[in-house]
Amino acid sequence: MADFDVRDRLEILDLLHRYSHYWDGHDFESFCDLFVEEPTVVAKLRGEEQGRLEGRAGLASLNVRNEAFREAGVQRRHLMTNVIVDDQTETSARVAAYVGLFSTSSNGELTTVTTVRYSGEVVRALGGWRIQLWEIDLDRAA
């Protein structure tokens, strides 16, 4: 493993954990601030690409689904674990994590929705670490 600045590593880990908190908390503005100005988000199902979103407009299209859940009284929670950071330099790193996605309906019923593997590239930008490429690989449709 190459030398790296521990402060940067902690900032990268914090960035990844904020992803789940902001998304689940419906704080879309803070969620967008986790990304570079022109990010790429790739949706996969068991490794096969299903779609690709580019830029802030692509992120905005994600929020439509999240808002529909909120309006229906559905609360989703992303439990992120096994986070790894590879190939970290002063300006970039590769990241990956496993996620259990859970949902509570308006009547309080808890459901395991799916499991997910997040992976991507983070870069030093906009005064901190930001997500440049984000791959969401679902083990089953959510």
C-alpha positions in Angstrom: 0.0 0.0 0.0 1.4 3.4 -1.0 1.9 6.2 1.5 -1.1 8.5 1.9 -2.2 11.3 4.1 -4.4 10.0 6.9 -6.3 13.3 7.0 -7.2 12.8 3.4 -8.3 9.2 4.1 -10.6 10.4 6.9 -12.1 13.0 4.6 -12.7 10.4 1.9 -14.4 8.1 4.4 -16.5 11.0 5.7 -17.6 11.8 2.2 -18.8 8.3 1.6 -20.8 8.1 4.8 -22.4 11.5 4.2 -23.7 10.1 0.9 -26.0 7.8 2.7 -27.0 10.3 5.4 -27.8 13.1 3.0 -29.7 10.8 0.6 -31.8 9.1 3.3 -32.4 12.5 5.0 -33.7 14.0 1.8 -31.1 16.7 1.9 -30.6 16.9 -1.8 -28.6 20.1 -1.9 -26.0 18.6 0.5 -26.1 15.4 -1.5 -25.2 17.2 -4.7 -22.3 19.0 -2.9 -20.6 15.6 -2.5 -20.0 15.5 -6.3 -17.8 17.3 -8.7 -19.6 19.8 -11.1 -19.9 17.2 -13.8 -20.1 13.7 -12.2 -20.9 10.4 -13.9 -23.3 8.0 -12.2 -23.6 4.5 -13.6 -26.5 2.2 -12.6 -25.8 -1.6 -12.9 -27.7 -4.7 -12.1 -25.5 -7.7 -11.2 -22.6 -6.1 -13.1 -24.5 -5.2 -16.3 -24.8 -1.5 -17.0 -28.5 -0.3 -17.0 -28.0 3.4 -17.4 -25.7 6.3 -17.1 -26.3 9.8 -15.8 -24.1 12.8 -16.5 -23.7 16.1 -14.7 -25.9 17.9 -12.2 -28.9 17.3 -14.4 -28.3 13.5 -14.0 -28.2 13.9 -10.2 -31.5 15.9 -10.4 -33.2 13.0 -12.1 -32.2 10.8 -9.2 -34.0 13.1 -6.8 -37.3 12.6 -8.5 -37.4 9.0 -7.3 -36.2 9.9 -3.8 -38.9 12.6 -3.5 -41.6 10.1 -4.6 -40.6 7.8 -1.7 -40.7 10.7 0.7 -44.1 11.8 -0.4 -45.4 8.2 -0.1 -44.2 8.0 3.5 -41.5 5.5 2.6 -38.2 5.9 4.5 -35.1 4.3 3.0 -31.9 3.6 4.9 -28.6 2.7 3.4 -26.3 0.7 5.7 -22.8 1.1 4.3 -20.1 -1.3 5.4 -16.8 -2.8 4.3 -15.6 0.6 2.9 -12.2 0.5 1.1 -10.0 3.1 -0.4 -7.4 2.1 -3.0 -4.8 3.9 -5.1 -5.0 7.0 -3.0 -2.8 9.9 -4.2 -2.8 13.6 -3.2 -5.6 14.2 -5.7 -7.6 11.0 -6.3 -8.6 7.6 -5.0 -10.7 4.6 -5.9 -13.4 3.7 -3.4 -15.8 0.8 -2.8 -18.3 -0.3 -0.2 -21.1 -2.7 0.3 -24.6 -1.5 1.2 -27.7 -3.0 2.6 -30.8 -1.1 1.5 -33.8 -1.1 3.8 -37.2 0.5 3.5 -39.9 1.3 6.1 -43.3 1.9 4.6 -45.8 4.5 5.9 -47.4 1.7 8.0 -44.0 0.9 9.6 -43.3 -2.4 7.8 -39.5 -3.0 7.4 -38.3 -4.5 4.2 -34.9 -5.5 2.9 -34.9 -4.0 -0.6 -31.5 -5.2 -1.9 -27.8 -5.3 -1.4 -25.5 -3.0 -3.4 -21.9 -2.5 -4.2 -20.9 1.1 -4.6 -17.6 1.8 -6.3 -16.1 4.9 -7.9 -13.5 7.6 -8.1 -13.1 10.5 -5.8 -11.0 13.6 -6.5 -9.8 16.6 -4.7 -12.0 19.4 -6.0 -14.1 22.3 -4.9 -12.1 22.7 -1.7 -12.3 19.1 -0.6 -12.9 15.5 -1.7 -15.7 14.9 -4.2 -17.2 12.0 -6.1 -16.3 12.1 -9.8 -17.5 8.6 -10.9 -20.1 6.6 -8.9 -21.2 3.1 -9.8 -24.2 1.6 -8.1 -24.3 -2.1 -8.7 -27.5 -3.7 -7.4 -27.8 -7.4 -6.7 -31.5 -7.2 -7.5 -33.8 -4.5 -8.8 -34.8 -2.0 -6.2 
